[in-house]
Amino acid sequence: MRNKPNVILCICDQLRAFETGVYGNGIIQTPHIDRLAEEGVRFEIAVTNNPVCMPARSCLLSGQYSRSCMGMLGNYAERRPDGTRYMSEYPVDDRVHMPEQTLPEVFKTLGYDTALIGKWHIQPSPGIVGFDYSLFPRVHHRHSGQIFVENTGEGEVVDGFSVEFESDRVRQYLRGRRTQNDPFFLYYSISPPHMPLMDAPDHYLNRYHPQDIPLRPNVFKDGKLPFDDHWFKVYLWDFLHYDHHLPYTEKLPDGFDLRRLIALYYGMTTWVDDMIGRLRNELEESNLADDTIIVFLSDHGDNLGSHHLFNKGQLIEESIRIPFVFHAPQAWSAGVNTTHVAQIIDVMPTLITLCGGDIPDHVQGRSLSNLIFDHAILKDPEAFIETSDGKIGIRTPT
């Protein structure tokens, strides 16, 4: 591998670690994620520093805790005069609270070309914080009929499923790198398994049979409980549609229960896995695989009924635990770290170290490079997690 390897930072949305084969799930089919982890260094205990989308993604690209890089602990919202909240238009042409040097900006100082393809969901626009090229969906709560914005364009509706379109554009981007000498940093952001779970190709919707789905020990097993129907509808069609009371969101399918919900979630996760397979195939075909680091993780997990909680935003294992893999078998040996808690804010300093850069002073995460090469232990093996409503916690290795 060359001194300045290519880097692909691949993130999906709302995938908890427990729903991948390599983290112990014997039912779900995630062969490409499993292979990536088996060939790379996998952190058994990895967490988000904030189990909500916008804060977690801001943490990832800044190396800072969300109260520093976002100035708040939840998804960005404005307040109306009556006190109610609403999501304002974003991204904006302003850094807002993001630090002077983000991860893509550090890569640019090292001579890298930088690109974003996929879900953004950070308040500042991609170009403001260091991306030479960006292609992202305008709306974050659908997987089809999306409006995609390329760089600073107006946006264009794309037919079909966004996940497939983004994958095709990633492959196109990689083919264009075959003849380029400069290294690249690609931030590839996949929206599933985030809701809406019904907005997917049929072969993923029907991939798993509900009777085969295991339930976690902290899930109620005696049937449906009060308030389940509301959350089931949100998962199937999301707030964007359900809160607007569209006709097809008023009634759940007959007999719908938690196992059916999780079966759909499994199908969406296998969809993500197939996109990882496409990515790796293109790297091989473009002769880029031997000079590319791949990092795979999720922004946070999903409660999926544990403790009778749904969605995310809780300081429980289902919300905070994420898959976390650094893959470059030509540079380091495969292994599993079980002694330290990896966290999202560690990604930035780790990648900078691996690519020969200097970590900016504002970064609050730790470089995991010595752990990846199995050379040392960290002084502080735990992680700090914080989110809205005064929820604060420390996740230790045991």
TAPEUR-V675829 format. One record per residue. N is the residue number from 0. RES is the residue in three letters. OMEGA is omega in radians with two decimals (999 if undefined). Layout:
# TAPEUR-V675829
n=[N,N]
res=[RES,RES]
omega=[OMEGA,OMEGA]
This chain:
# TAPEUR-V675829
n=[0,1,2,3,4,5,6,7,8,9,10,11,12,13,14,15,16,17,18,19,20,21,22,23,24,25,26,27,28,29,30,31,32,33,34,35,36,37,38,39,40,41,42,43,44,45,46,47,48,49,50,51,52,53,54,55,56,57,58,59,60,61,62,63,64,65,66,67,68,69,70,71,72,73,74,75,76,77,78,79,80,81,82,83,84,85,86,87,88,89,90,91,92,93,94,95,96,97,98,99,100,101,102,103,104,105,106,107,108,109,110,111,112,113,114,115,116,117,118,119,120,121,122,123,124,125,126,127,128,129,130,131,132,133,134,135,136,137,138,139,140,141,142,143,144,145,146,147,148,149,150,151,152,153,154,155,156,157,158,159,160,161,162,163,164,165,166,167,168,169,170,171,172,173,174,175,176,177,178,179,180,181,182,183,184,185,186,187,188,189,190,191,192,193,194,195,196,197,198,199,200,201,202,203,204,205,206,207,208,209,210,211,212,213,214,215,216,217,218,219,220,221,222,223,224,225,226,227,228,229,230,231,232,233,234,235,236,237,238,239,240,241,242,243,244,245,246,247,248,249,250,251,252,253,254,255,256,257,258,259,260,261,262,263,264,265,266,267,268,269,270,271,272,273,274,275,276,277,278,279,280,281,282,283,284,285,286,287,288,289,290,291,292,293,294,295,296,297,298,299,300,301,302,303,304,305,306,307,308,309,310,311,312,313,314,315,316,317,318,319,320,321,322,323,324,325,326,327,328,329,330,331,332,333,334,335,336,337,338,339,340,341,342,343,344,345,346,347,348,349,350,351,352,353,354,355,356,357,358,359,360,361,362,363,364,365,366,367,368,369,370,371,372,373,374,375,376,377,378,379,380,381,382,383,384,385,386,387,388,389,390,391,392,393,394,395,396,397]
res=[MET,ARG,ASN,LYS,PRO,ASN,VAL,ILE,LEU,CYS,ILE,CYS,ASP,GLN,LEU,ARG,ALA,PHE,GLU,THR,GLY,VAL,TYR,GLY,ASN,GLY,ILE,ILE,GLN,THR,PRO,HIS,ILE,ASP,ARG,LEU,ALA,GLU,GLU,GLY,VAL,ARG,PHE,GLU,ILE,ALA,VAL,THR,ASN,ASN,PRO,VAL,CYS,MET,PRO,ALA,ARG,SER,CYS,LEU,LEU,SER,GLY,GLN,TYR,SER,ARG,SER,CYS,MET,GLY,MET,LEU,GLY,ASN,TYR,ALA,GLU,ARG,ARG,PRO,ASP,GLY,THR,ARG,TYR,MET,SER,GLU,TYR,PRO,VAL,ASP,ASP,ARG,VAL,HIS,MET,PRO,GLU,GLN,THR,LEU,PRO,GLU,VAL,PHE,LYS,THR,LEU,GLY,TYR,ASP,THR,ALA,LEU,ILE,GLY,LYS,TRP,HIS,ILE,GLN,PRO,SER,PRO,GLY,ILE,VAL,GLY,PHE,ASP,TYR,SER,LEU,PHE,PRO,ARG,VAL,HIS,HIS,ARG,HIS,SER,GLY,GLN,ILE,PHE,VAL,GLU,ASN,THR,GLY,GLU,GLY,GLU,VAL,VAL,ASP,GLY,PHE,SER,VAL,GLU,PHE,GLU,SER,ASP,ARG,VAL,ARG,GLN,TYR,LEU,ARG,GLY,ARG,ARG,THR,GLN,ASN,ASP,PRO,PHE,PHE,LEU,TYR,TYR,SER,ILE,SER,PRO,PRO,HIS,MET,PRO,LEU,MET,ASP,ALA,PRO,ASP,HIS,TYR,LEU,ASN,ARG,TYR,HIS,PRO,GLN,ASP,ILE,PRO,LEU,ARG,PRO,ASN,VAL,PHE,LYS,ASP,GLY,LYS,LEU,PRO,PHE,ASP,ASP,HIS,TRP,PHE,LYS,VAL,TYR,LEU,TRP,ASP,PHE,LEU,HIS,TYR,ASP,HIS,HIS,LEU,PRO,TYR,THR,GLU,LYS,LEU,PRO,ASP,GLY,PHE,ASP,LEU,ARG,ARG,LEU,ILE,ALA,LEU,TYR,TYR,GLY,MET,THR,THR,TRP,VAL,ASP,ASP,MET,ILE,GLY,ARG,LEU,ARG,ASN,GLU,LEU,GLU,GLU,SER,ASN,LEU,ALA,ASP,ASP,THR,ILE,ILE,VAL,PHE,LEU,SER,ASP,HIS,GLY,ASP,ASN,LEU,GLY,SER,HIS,HIS,LEU,PHE,ASN,LYS,GLY,GLN,LEU,ILE,GLU,GLU,SER,ILE,ARG,ILE,PRO,PHE,VAL,PHE,HIS,ALA,PRO,GLN,ALA,TRP,SER,ALA,GLY,VAL,ASN,THR,THR,HIS,VAL,ALA,GLN,ILE,ILE,ASP,VAL,MET,PRO,THR,LEU,ILE,THR,LEU,CYS,GLY,GLY,ASP,ILE,PRO,ASP,HIS,VAL,GLN,GLY,ARG,SER,LEU,SER,ASN,LEU,ILE,PHE,ASP,HIS,ALA,ILE,LEU,LYS,ASP,PRO,GLU,ALA,PHE,ILE,GLU,THR,SER,ASP,GLY,LYS,ILE,GLY,ILE,ARG,THR,PRO,THR]
omega=[-3.10,-3.06,3.08,-3.10,2.95,3.14,2.98,3.08,-3.04,-3.12,2.97,-2.96,2.98,3.07,3.08,-3.02,-3.03,-3.10,2.94,-3.11,-3.04,3.06,2.94,3.12,-3.07,-3.10,-3.04,-3.13,3.10,-3.02,-3.08,3.04,3.14,-3.13,3.11,-3.13,-3.11,3.11,-3.08,3.04,-3.13,3.06,-3.08,3.14,3.12,-3.04,2.90,3.08,3.04,-3.03,3.07,-2.93,-3.00,3.10,-3.11,-3.12,3.05,3.07,-3.07,-3.04,3.13,-3.03,-3.09,3.00,-3.00,-3.14,3.07,-3.00,3.12,-3.07,3.10,-3.02,3.11,3.06,-3.06,3.12,3.03,3.08,3.03,3.11,-3.13,3.09,3.11,-3.08,3.05,3.12,3.13,3.14,3.04,0.11,-3.11,-3.14,-3.11,3.13,-3.07,-3.10,-3.11,-3.05,-3.06,3.12,3.03,3.12,3.11,3.13,3.05,3.11,3.11,3.10,3.12,3.09,-3.12,2.84,-3.04,-3.10,3.00,2.98,3.12,-3.06,3.13,3.04,2.98,-3.00,3.11,3.11,-3.06,-3.11,-3.14,-3.04,2.89,-3.13,3.08,-3.12,3.08,3.04,-3.04,3.11,-3.13,-3.08,-3.04,-3.03,3.01,3.14,3.09,-3.13,-3.05,2.94,3.14,3.11,3.09,-3.07,-3.11,-3.11,-3.07,-3.10,-3.10,3.12,-3.13,3.09,3.07,-3.06,-3.09,-3.10,3.14,3.12,3.14,3.11,3.11,-3.13,3.03,3.13,3.09,3.12,-3.11,3.09,3.11,-3.14,-3.07,-3.06,-3.12,-3.14,-3.10,3.05,3.14,2.97,3.13,3.04,-3.06,-2.97,-3.05,-3.01,3.10,0.08,3.04,3.04,0.10,-3.04,3.13,-3.07,-3.06,3.07,-3.07,-3.06,3.00,3.11,-3.07,-3.01,-3.03,3.12,-3.09,-3.08,3.13,-3.01,3.06,3.05,3.12,-3.07,-3.10,3.10,3.06,-3.06,-3.05,3.10,-3.07,3.13,3.13,3.06,3.12,-3.06,3.12,-3.09,3.09,3.12,3.11,3.13,-3.08,-3.00,3.10,-3.12,-3.06,-3.11,-3.02,-3.13,3.08,3.04,3.05,-3.01,-3.03,3.10,-3.03,-3.07,3.08,3.01,-3.13,3.07,-3.08,-3.14,-3.03,3.13,3.10,3.10,-3.10,3.07,3.07,3.10,3.07,-3.14,3.10,3.13,3.06,3.03,3.07,-3.11,3.12,3.10,3.04,3.08,3.09,3.14,-3.09,3.09,-3.13,3.08,3.12,-3.10,-3.13,-3.14,-3.14,-2.98,-3.04,-3.13,-3.05,2.96,3.02,3.00,3.11,3.11,3.01,3.14,3.11,-3.14,-3.11,-3.10,3.05,3.03,3.10,-3.08,-3.06,3.07,3.13,-3.13,-3.09,3.03,3.11,3.10,3.04,-3.04,-3.09,3.12,-2.93,-3.05,-3.08,2.96,-3.01,-3.01,2.96,-3.01,2.99,-3.02,3.09,-3.12,3.12,-3.09,3.08,3.12,3.10,3.09,3.14,-3.01,-3.09,3.03,3.04,-3.09,-3.06,-3.10,3.06,-3.05,-3.09,-3.13,3.12,-3.13,3.12,3.12,-3.12,-3.10,3.00,-3.14,3.09,-3.11,3.11,-3.08,-3.06,-3.04,-3.12,3.08,-3.11,3.01,3.11,-3.02,3.12,3.08,3.13,3.12,3.07,-3.07,-2.99,3.00,3.12,3.12,-3.11,-3.05,-3.06,-3.13,3.09,-3.10,-3.13,3.06,-3.02,3.07,3.05,-3.13,-3.13,3.13,3.03,3.06,3.13,-3.13,-3.12,999]
